[in-house]
Amino acid sequence: MADYETIRFERIGDVAKITLNRPERLNACPPAMADELFAAIRDLGDARALLITGEGRAFCSGADLAGGPGDDSSISGGDRSFTVLQQSYNPMMAALWNLPIPVVTAVNGPAAGIGCSIALAGDFVVSGKKGYFLQAFVNIGLVPDGGSSWILPRLVGLAQATRMMMLGEKIFGEEAEQIGLITKCVEDDTLQAETMAVAERLASGPTVALARMKANLRGGLQSDMNTALQLEAEGQRIASSTDDAREGGKSFLEKRKPVFRGR
């Protein structure tokens, strides 16, 4: 297992857990952290679910304006900003978004800027009541990045996405649940236990079928009904050929709970 400076990576059974680990900077994300996240996401081995959270009192306060390990500043002008996004942040977000296993994010405080994008890339986004989501870019004269302009309208519609991006207001956990931005808001002191329980449940599920569900849901965001029907048929062909599908059918006939092995 690789050693990391800005994140902590651990395996808990079939769940991979990544903790953003710069609490003294509210887990602000310099390019070095984005690069480590990318490396960790690409090296999950046989993990069947991923849980992401933040150390201390924040999830991630955004890109580090004061700089970070190996970098003088995460926000530089013009071509430098473009290069940093293309080389570090965008590959990390693409890897996270396209990960075939279920992703759970536990938002334990501010999720701002790129931190908001990381949080909302989860298939299950759970926030504590003190957690909040902030498109902070307008407050410092910048344009939202990290895929925000693609993710937000698909989660909450154009009106709410425009509000978040152009007014730069904090959306706390309870409101985030109400407007459909996240899956659930829970008490702060139960957040970690509840999200781990969700991750463990997903990790014990039919892994191949879950991957196809995820692919179909993501594909359906940018395709028509006929394409969705074809994706479902292809997914069913793959899922129905697995040991888990055979176990599912057998357990149904035997009136017992299935034991899925992820294959």
MOWOTA-V931308 format. One record per backbone hydrogen bond with DSSP energy under -1.0 kcal/mol. NH is the residue of the N-H (numbers start at 1). CO is the residue of the C=O. If there is no record, write none. Layout:
BEGIN
nh = [NH	NH]
co = [CO	CO]
END
This chain:
BEGIN
nh = [8	10	12	15	16	17	18	19	20	21	25	26	27	28	29	34	35	36	37	38	39	40	41	42	43	47	48	50	51	52	53	55	59	60	61	67	68	71	74	80	82	83	84	85	86	87	88	89	90	92	93	94	95	96	97	98	104	105	106	107	111	112	113	115	117	118	119	120	122	123	124	126	127	128	131	132	133	134	136	139	140	141	142	148	150	151	152	155	156	157	161	162	163	164	165	166	167	171	173	176	177	178	179	180	181	182	183	184	186	190	194	195	196	197	198	199	200	201	202	203	204	205	207	210	211	212	213	214	215	216	217	218	219	220	222	228	229	230	231	232	233	234	235	236	237	238	239	240	242	243	246	247	248	249	250	251	252	253	254	256]
co = [19	17	15	12	49	10	51	8	53	6	22	23	22	25	62	30	31	32	33	34	35	36	37	38	40	44	14	102	16	104	18	20	110	110	26	64	71	68	64	77	78	79	80	81	82	83	84	84	85	88	89	90	91	92	93	94	50	124	52	126	132	60	134	112	113	114	115	116	119	103	103	105	184	107	128	109	171	111	134	136	137	138	137	145	147	147	148	151	152	153	157	158	159	160	161	162	163	133	131	172	173	174	175	177	176	176	125	125	127	187	190	191	192	193	194	195	196	197	198	199	200	202	205	206	207	208	209	210	211	212	213	214	215	216	219	224	225	226	227	228	229	230	231	232	233	234	235	236	239	263	242	243	244	245	246	247	248	249	250	251]
END
